[in-house]
Amino acid sequence: MKKVLKRLTRLLFFAVIAMMIALIPDIYHYNTIRVGTLKAAQFEERLLERAKRNEPMRLVELTPFQWDRMVVMGPYTSRDMMEELKGVQWTTARTYFGYRMEKEFLLGCEMCYDSLNKLVFLKGDRVMADVTLDSWDLDFTGIKTVIREQDPVFAKLSAQEPRVKLMGA
């Protein structure tokens, strides 16, 4: 009985080692596509504060990160569609376990609500920030073009209206 238990323990040990070795490429991939959320949260706070005061918003002044273009993703845009449209993979999951859960169970339905719109900031071929906004606060879904860092000044249509327009457009 002791021999069988010892063999099972050894077998379990080697199985765990083999699984960990098999996961190394996936963990590495996660670490290369992970986008931090702290600077995105700082940007969102600054953006909503400026919008609350109904002031024009030059995004480059509000972002605590570098970027060269921004894309607006509307409601019901799946993660797969976002990645396909932009040719870039990214995740905002804070842990590898969260990333795996997102991949396996979220099923690309991150934006499955009418009121959500997402601002994706890119620099080169890397996502720098991913900010999901409720359109009741600010609605960027009317912006259909890729926004360059040097271009945009946005403003709400009115103090009561959350829709945003590109100034001069």
C-alpha angles and dihedrals in degrees: 000000000000091000092052091049091048091050092048091050091050091046091050091049093053092044090054091048091049091050091049091050090049091052096052095089092048093048089049090050090050091052092051095051099037115119118200118234103206097083091042089054090049090051092048091051092050092045095051091045091053091046091050088058088048092234125149111265124221099192095206088063092053101045118091090199136060121259139158102198141016129205127196117220116198132213119301094022105142122220089246091053091048092051092045093049094050099031090228132109122214143154134198093200109131095214137034089242090053090049091053091048090049091050095046104037111019089067093200094295099124093123099040096132128088093229100056129097126170130212112207116194118200136187112193106318096334130092109233099181140001116200122183114201131188108235089223086070100035127350115204095163092106089065105092102167132081106261118221120215095243095046114059133095110158131191136181114250089238140339091268097040118081095198114112127214132195108245114241092020 
